[in-house]
Amino acid sequence: MRRAGLLLILYLLAASLLGAASLSLTVENSPGEGYEERLQSNLERLLFPRMDAEATLTAHLDESLTLTLTGEEESLSFSLPSQATELEAVLRAGLTWDALPLITLPDGGRLSYPLPYGFMIEGLEEPREGLEYWVVDRAMKRRGSVALMRVVEGDEPAILAVQTSGARLLPHMGLERMGNLSFGLYGSLSAAGNPGVEALVRQRLPIYPMEAHWGIGYSLRESFSVRLGLGAALPLTHLLGTGSAVARLLSLEGWADLGAGWADGLLLSASARIGLSCRLSSWTLTALVGTVHAATGDAVVNRGLFFTLGTAYTYTP
């Protein structure tokens, strides 16, 4: 039993390394304990997602703490600090953008120059404001997502994108088109204690960050209704930058919609809500507080505050 467990661990370890680039590191004189291990782990984290699986990288740190990185054809050198705690910041500054001699650019669209809230984009065919893309590494693993917030037309279009989810991304990562529709299920509870449920389809519009949504809802006060509205989701990376894990997860979200149904006569309603959404890969969790006004020709059927909690899934073909 113990041997089987050991074999399983070795198999999982080998599977995790399969298809990864290789790094050979030599250090002439380590400044301190743990320095070499931290240096290697940071190099792998910053470079491997952008390198081909067959690529090999040689790293040499001399006594003056000058690091020389040599790829298939070219090399790159810069100085490192003596403190291991400062390594990540220096390596990120040196390799985030200037690692191009060591990596191979992916085909098609890719992240370009980093911005406080996201990236410039290059290589996209027919870019359109409002479209969203998965950001993938060289193994086509999804690392996050970006949304095109502005497209300036020209011979070489200037494309600005904001990060909408995921880990800290790196320039020169590839892009994969994300589906344009999200399918959501939302539950609500009014201040008076009346429950409700909605099934909605949400579609991004070519005006960032707007989206349309439509679907059906049911509540004890309004019975069944058909709903149509507009909304927007503004990532907190606009305010806090891509260096914040919280900002990369959360967006400020708001909706406004109209509804039509039947409750002892034709019923018309309007609602507005605002809150936060959390993006976890293809899934989005939403918590909103809103206000509604619903009435028939004879009387007000529903009015007041309510709370909405729900989830939506973005389908990517």
Secondary structure, DSSP 8 states (H G I E B T S, - for coil): -HHHHHHHHHHHHHHHHTT--EEEEEESS-SSTTHHHHHHHHHHHHHGGGS-TT-EEEEEE-TT-EEEEE-SS-EEEEE--S-GGGHHHHHHHHHTTTTGGGS---SS-EEEEE-SSEEEEES-SS--TT-EEEEE-TT--EEEEEEEEEEE-SSS-EEEEEEEEES---TT-EEEE--SEEEEEEEEEETTS-EEEEEEEEEE-SSTTEEEEEEEEEETTTEEEEEEEEEEEEETHHHH-TT-HHHHHEEEEEEEEEEEEESSSEEEEEEEEEEEEEEETTEEEEEEEEEEEEE-SS-EEEEEEEEEEEEEEE---
